[in-house]
Amino acid sequence: MQFSQYLRTCRMHAQLTQEQLVHELYVHDIESFEALDMSMLSKWERGVIQPKISKQVSIVRYFQKLTDSALPCFDNYTVDKAETLLCEAGMKNLLGKSKKLVLDFPSSVIGMDDLMVYHVRNSENFDKYIAINVDLDRGFTHDYSQLDFERFKGWASNPVNSFYVCEYKEQFFGLLFTLRVKPEIFDKLMKFEMDEKELTNDDFALFNEMGSNYMLSFFAMNDKAATLLFIRYYAHLIANQNVIEEVGAASMMEDAKKLIGNMQLHTCESKEVSDDLTIESFRASLSTFLAHERVLKMLLAKQMIPSV
């Protein structure tokens, strides 16, 4: 979707005239919209020109307040439909470079269409992929988490959690595992008042109640697999935005911390694990996470027209 269409859709859903929206945006953010008039707004809606990305962010935040939605006018999208909105090149740029989490497996002969992403619980190789994740977790955390096969398998079997695997010709190419926990449990994890290994089924949020998304594991054989895994992750967040309060993660790996920083999760707490290892937690509200310049560029800034 182009920004022009999105802006027009949001305004019409809010039942605002162009004149009313000009006034509302001026009140919302005088510094950004002091020169805005109906003629300029009309050009934005017709796609003649588009506002700078900082103004797009401010507009989205205005409609967030108005609608109480993390990403207004996308709150009825399915995961599949939300995936079509996300730009593959934009996602690759957002993730940046990683030497340990995203390998450089030769991919010139592998196209995006050759890769498949789906829930690991739907795979015939369920146990195999859980075992791979256990090995990765032990290596990445220096066995700090102490999470075993049965615990990961139980979490992956729970339909409220999102354990995605990427395959190429039925071979493992990556994984992205996230948990859906109750907000109060998420807060404890972020503050290191609770360890991952202490989680029980009672700590997970049901589909019909508010929860928070906690990123647990990520690894990919190349940037194409990484891109598709995170497109599915963002699509999941967009499709379920009405029942997701915050997103977060914790890691002691510098590569992971850099990737998390690219996604604009903010440092919450840190905890010394050993003399040379520190684990840090990162969090953000879903509204902040989605109304970010890099995310909006993926969703709304694909057209090549001037920005003002």
Secondary structure, DSSP 4 states (H G I P E B T S, - for coil): --HHHHHHHHHHHTT--HHHHHHHHHHH-HHHHTT--HHHHHHHHHTSSB--HHHHHHHHHHHHHHHT-SSTT-TT--HHHHHHHS-HHHHHHHH---SSSB-----TT--GGGEEEEEGGGSTTHHHHHHHHHHHHHHHHTT-S---HHHHHHHHHSTTSEEEEEEETTEEEEEEEEEEE-HHHHHHHHTTSS-GGG--GGGBPPTTS-EEEEEEEEEESSHHHHHHHHHHHHHHHHHTGGGEEEEEEEES-HHHHHHHHHTTPEEEEEEEEETTEEEEEEEEEHHHHHSSHHHHHHHH--S---B-
